[in-house]
C-alpha cells in the first residue's frame, strides 16, 4: 500500500474539504501487489483515533478498481481478488465499529466476507444521461409542465447564498440539519471548482430562488446528487421536478454519463426517486464484527416479530371488515 497521486483528480479537493470541514484525516491510498499493474485506489477517512469512519454527507468511500488491459473475466476476477487482499490489510489496521462503504461500481465483496467482515446491502437509483422525460412517470411530467407554464426557470448559479437559503428552508420543514453553513458551501465551491461542484437554482417568475440542487462530480463520469432544498410555498408548483430535469439536461450537455441519486433505502425516498425511471442498483458496506452485533441482532429480531404481529392484526381486522 502506498499514497500516490490519484487517478480520479476530483478526489483530492474532496478530501481537502472533508479535512477542513470535519477535522478528519483523509488520504488517497493505492493498493497494489508488487507483481501486478492492477490496483485499487480509495479515499480513506480516519477519525481522531485513527479508525475508519464515513464523515457526514459522504454517500460512500470513493473506491476505484483499475485492472490491467484485458477482456477476460477470469483475469479481472483474479486481479480484483488479489488487490482486495492488499486492501484488507489496511482495513484491519484501521478497523473500528464504523463501516466502510463501497460505491455501486464495486459489486464483488466476497474477498472481504471470506476474511470475516460483515456486510449490509443498500440501494440507490442511477439515471443514464441524457435522460428522456418519456422515462419519467406521468406525475413528474405533469409537474414539470405546470412549473414551466407558471413561468419558473432554472439555471446554474455561483451564488451560494441562494443555495443555502433553500437548504435551510427544507431543514426547518423536515426537522433536520445538513450541518453546512454558507461558508462551508463557499469553501466547497472554492476547492472543487466548476468541474467538481455544480449548483442549480429554480427561480420564481419574480426572480426569487425557490429550490436548489447541489451536484458533486468526483470522477468526471458520474455525478452525485449531493443535496437539495426548496421553499415550502412553491413545492406544489412542480419546481423540484423542473429543477431536477434541468440538472439532468445540463449534466448531459457537460458530458456526464450518468447521475447517482444517492440513496433509495427509505420507502418514502425510494418512491419519489423511482418516478424518474432510473436503474435500481445495490451497493455494499462492510465492517468488522463486534460485540454490539449481538445486541443489534436481538433488536432486529424483536422488531421483526413486532411487525409480524402488527401485519397479522391488520390482516385479521381487514378480513373482519370484509366479512
HUHUSUL-V459100 format. One record per residue. RES is the residue in one letter. PHI is phi in whole degrees, -180 to 180 (none if undefined). OMEGA is omega in whole degrees, 0 to 359 (* if undefined). Layout:
BEGIN
res=RES phi=PHI omega=OMEGA
res=RES phi=PHI omega=OMEGA
END
This chain:
BEGIN
res=X phi=none omega=176
res=X phi=-148 omega=179
res=X phi=-96 omega=187
res=X phi=-132 omega=173
res=X phi=-67 omega=186
res=X phi=-76 omega=170
res=X phi=-65 omega=180
res=X phi=-88 omega=186
res=X phi=-61 omega=181
res=X phi=-71 omega=184
res=X phi=-73 omega=184
res=X phi=-65 omega=175
res=X phi=-60 omega=178
res=X phi=-68 omega=176
res=X phi=-61 omega=181
res=X phi=-65 omega=177
res=X phi=-59 omega=181
res=X phi=-68 omega=176
res=X phi=-60 omega=184
res=X phi=-73 omega=186
res=X phi=-70 omega=188
res=X phi=-106 omega=178
res=X phi=67 omega=182
res=X phi=-104 omega=171
res=X phi=-89 omega=179
res=X phi=-133 omega=183
res=X phi=-136 omega=179
res=X phi=-93 omega=185
res=X phi=-116 omega=175
res=X phi=-116 omega=180
res=X phi=-111 omega=189
res=X phi=-154 omega=173
res=X phi=-76 omega=181
res=X phi=-66 omega=184
res=X phi=-99 omega=183
res=X phi=-145 omega=176
res=X phi=-90 omega=178
res=X phi=-73 omega=180
res=X phi=-155 omega=171
res=X phi=-113 omega=176
res=X phi=-120 omega=186
res=X phi=-146 omega=174
res=X phi=-97 omega=179
res=X phi=-94 omega=172
res=X phi=-107 omega=180
res=X phi=-124 omega=178
res=X phi=-80 omega=185
res=X phi=-68 omega=177
res=X phi=-94 omega=179
res=X phi=78 omega=181
res=X phi=-102 omega=179
res=X phi=-64 omega=171
res=X phi=-153 omega=179
res=X phi=-115 omega=182
res=X phi=-62 omega=175
res=X phi=-54 omega=176
res=X phi=70 omega=172
res=X phi=-104 omega=181
res=X phi=-71 omega=180
res=X phi=-166 omega=172
res=X phi=-88 omega=180
res=X phi=-53 omega=184
res=X phi=-142 omega=182
res=X phi=-128 omega=173
res=X phi=-104 omega=181
res=X phi=-116 omega=179
res=X phi=-81 omega=172
res=X phi=-76 omega=181
res=X phi=-62 omega=178
res=X phi=-162 omega=175
res=X phi=-113 omega=182
res=X phi=-93 omega=183
res=X phi=-56 omega=184
res=X phi=-66 omega=179
res=X phi=-72 omega=177
res=X phi=-61 omega=180
res=X phi=-62 omega=181
res=X phi=-65 omega=181
res=X phi=-64 omega=179
res=X phi=-62 omega=182
res=X phi=-65 omega=180
res=X phi=-69 omega=180
res=X phi=-72 omega=176
res=X phi=-61 omega=178
res=X phi=-60 omega=178
res=X phi=-67 omega=180
res=X phi=-65 omega=181
res=X phi=-58 omega=179
res=X phi=-59 omega=179
res=X phi=-70 omega=177
res=X phi=-62 omega=179
res=X phi=-68 omega=180
res=X phi=-68 omega=184
res=X phi=-111 omega=184
res=X phi=-68 omega=175
res=X phi=-145 omega=180
res=X phi=-88 omega=182
res=X phi=-80 omega=181
res=X phi=-93 omega=170
res=X phi=-102 omega=187
res=X phi=-107 omega=178
res=X phi=-81 omega=171
res=X phi=-73 omega=182
res=X phi=-59 omega=181
res=X phi=-66 omega=179
res=X phi=-91 omega=188
res=X phi=-106 omega=184
res=X phi=-109 omega=180
res=X phi=-108 omega=182
res=X phi=-59 omega=179
res=X phi=-56 omega=181
res=X phi=-79 omega=176
res=X phi=-64 omega=180
res=X phi=-65 omega=178
res=X phi=-92 omega=175
res=X phi=100 omega=177
res=X phi=-67 omega=173
res=X phi=-94 omega=184
res=X phi=-135 omega=173
res=X phi=-128 omega=179
res=X phi=-102 omega=176
res=X phi=-130 omega=185
res=X phi=-135 omega=174
res=X phi=-150 omega=174
res=X phi=-109 omega=174
res=X phi=-121 omega=182
res=X phi=-112 omega=179
res=X phi=-77 omega=181
res=X phi=-111 omega=359
res=X phi=-70 omega=183
res=X phi=-106 omega=178
res=X phi=-96 omega=178
res=X phi=-64 omega=177
res=X phi=-64 omega=178
res=X phi=-80 omega=183
res=X phi=-84 omega=180
res=X phi=-71 omega=177
res=X phi=-57 omega=180
res=X phi=-62 omega=179
res=X phi=-67 omega=181
res=X phi=-63 omega=180
res=X phi=-67 omega=179
res=X phi=-67 omega=177
res=X phi=-64 omega=179
res=X phi=-60 omega=180
res=X phi=-63 omega=181
res=X phi=-64 omega=179
res=X phi=-64 omega=180
res=X phi=-62 omega=181
res=X phi=-87 omega=173
res=X phi=96 omega=175
res=X phi=-75 omega=179
res=X phi=-142 omega=184
res=X phi=-128 omega=177
res=X phi=-170 omega=175
res=X phi=-68 omega=177
res=X phi=-142 omega=171
res=X phi=-111 omega=181
res=X phi=-88 omega=184
res=X phi=-70 omega=177
res=X phi=-66 omega=176
res=X phi=-64 omega=180
res=X phi=-65 omega=184
res=X phi=-63 omega=180
res=X phi=-61 omega=179
res=X phi=-70 omega=178
res=X phi=-63 omega=181
res=X phi=-62 omega=181
res=X phi=-65 omega=177
res=X phi=-65 omega=178
res=X phi=-60 omega=180
res=X phi=-65 omega=183
res=X phi=-68 omega=185
res=X phi=-100 omega=175
res=X phi=73 omega=176
res=X phi=-144 omega=179
res=X phi=-134 omega=172
res=X phi=-73 omega=183
res=X phi=62 omega=178
res=X phi=-125 omega=175
res=X phi=-86 omega=175
res=X phi=-60 omega=180
res=X phi=-65 omega=177
res=X phi=-64 omega=178
res=X phi=-63 omega=179
res=X phi=-66 omega=176
res=X phi=-64 omega=178
res=X phi=-60 omega=179
res=X phi=-63 omega=181
res=X phi=-67 omega=184
res=X phi=-73 omega=187
res=X phi=-88 omega=181
res=X phi=68 omega=182
res=X phi=-68 omega=180
res=X phi=-75 omega=184
res=X phi=-113 omega=181
res=X phi=-140 omega=179
res=X phi=-126 omega=182
res=X phi=-116 omega=183
res=X phi=-125 omega=178
res=X phi=-129 omega=173
res=X phi=-101 omega=184
res=X phi=-109 omega=175
res=X phi=-73 omega=178
res=X phi=-56 omega=180
res=X phi=-88 omega=178
res=X phi=96 omega=179
res=X phi=-78 omega=174
res=X phi=-71 omega=188
res=X phi=-120 omega=174
res=X phi=-152 omega=183
res=X phi=-135 omega=176
res=X phi=-128 omega=181
res=X phi=-117 omega=187
res=X phi=-117 omega=174
res=X phi=-100 omega=174
res=X phi=-132 omega=186
res=X phi=-104 omega=184
res=X phi=-131 omega=178
res=X phi=76 omega=181
res=X phi=-121 omega=183
res=X phi=-118 omega=175
res=X phi=-93 omega=176
res=X phi=-119 omega=178
res=X phi=-78 omega=191
res=X phi=-69 omega=181
res=X phi=-164 omega=180
res=X phi=-152 omega=178
res=X phi=-154 omega=184
res=X phi=-144 omega=175
res=X phi=-84 omega=193
res=X phi=-57 omega=188
res=X phi=-68 omega=181
res=X phi=-107 omega=185
res=X phi=-61 omega=184
res=X phi=-76 omega=183
res=X phi=-98 omega=177
res=X phi=82 omega=185
res=X phi=-70 omega=180
res=X phi=-64 omega=181
res=X phi=-67 omega=178
res=X phi=-63 omega=180
res=X phi=-64 omega=180
res=X phi=-65 omega=177
res=X phi=-62 omega=178
res=X phi=-65 omega=177
res=X phi=-61 omega=181
res=X phi=-60 omega=181
res=X phi=-65 omega=182
res=X phi=-68 omega=179
res=X phi=-65 omega=177
res=X phi=-63 omega=179
res=X phi=-65 omega=179
res=X phi=-83 omega=176
res=X phi=97 omega=178
res=X phi=-72 omega=183
res=X phi=-90 omega=178
res=X phi=-161 omega=178
res=X phi=-134 omega=178
res=X phi=-95 omega=181
res=X phi=-80 omega=170
res=X phi=60 omega=170
res=X phi=103 omega=173
res=X phi=-150 omega=187
res=X phi=-100 omega=174
res=X phi=-88 omega=186
res=X phi=-59 omega=182
res=X phi=-67 omega=179
res=X phi=-67 omega=180
res=X phi=-61 omega=182
res=X phi=-64 omega=182
res=X phi=-71 omega=182
res=X phi=-79 omega=183
res=X phi=-66 omega=183
res=X phi=-64 omega=180
res=X phi=-81 omega=177
res=X phi=80 omega=179
res=X phi=-79 omega=179
res=X phi=-88 omega=174
res=X phi=-79 omega=180
res=X phi=-128 omega=179
res=X phi=-102 omega=171
res=X phi=-146 omega=192
res=X phi=-126 omega=168
res=X phi=-123 omega=182
res=X phi=-121 omega=179
res=X phi=-156 omega=176
res=X phi=-76 omega=177
res=X phi=-67 omega=179
res=X phi=-135 omega=182
res=X phi=-64 omega=179
res=X phi=-63 omega=178
res=X phi=-60 omega=179
res=X phi=-64 omega=178
res=X phi=-66 omega=180
res=X phi=-64 omega=179
res=X phi=-64 omega=179
res=X phi=-64 omega=180
res=X phi=-66 omega=178
res=X phi=-61 omega=179
res=X phi=-65 omega=179
res=X phi=-63 omega=179
res=X phi=-64 omega=180
res=X phi=-60 omega=183
res=X phi=-68 omega=176
res=X phi=-64 omega=179
res=X phi=-66 omega=179
res=X phi=-64 omega=179
res=X phi=-64 omega=179
res=X phi=-65 omega=179
res=X phi=-64 omega=179
res=X phi=-65 omega=180
res=X phi=-62 omega=180
res=X phi=-66 omega=179
res=X phi=-66 omega=179
res=X phi=-65 omega=179
res=X phi=-66 omega=180
res=X phi=-69 omega=178
res=X phi=-65 omega=179
res=X phi=-64 omega=180
res=X phi=-67 omega=179
res=X phi=-73 omega=186
res=X phi=-49 omega=*
END
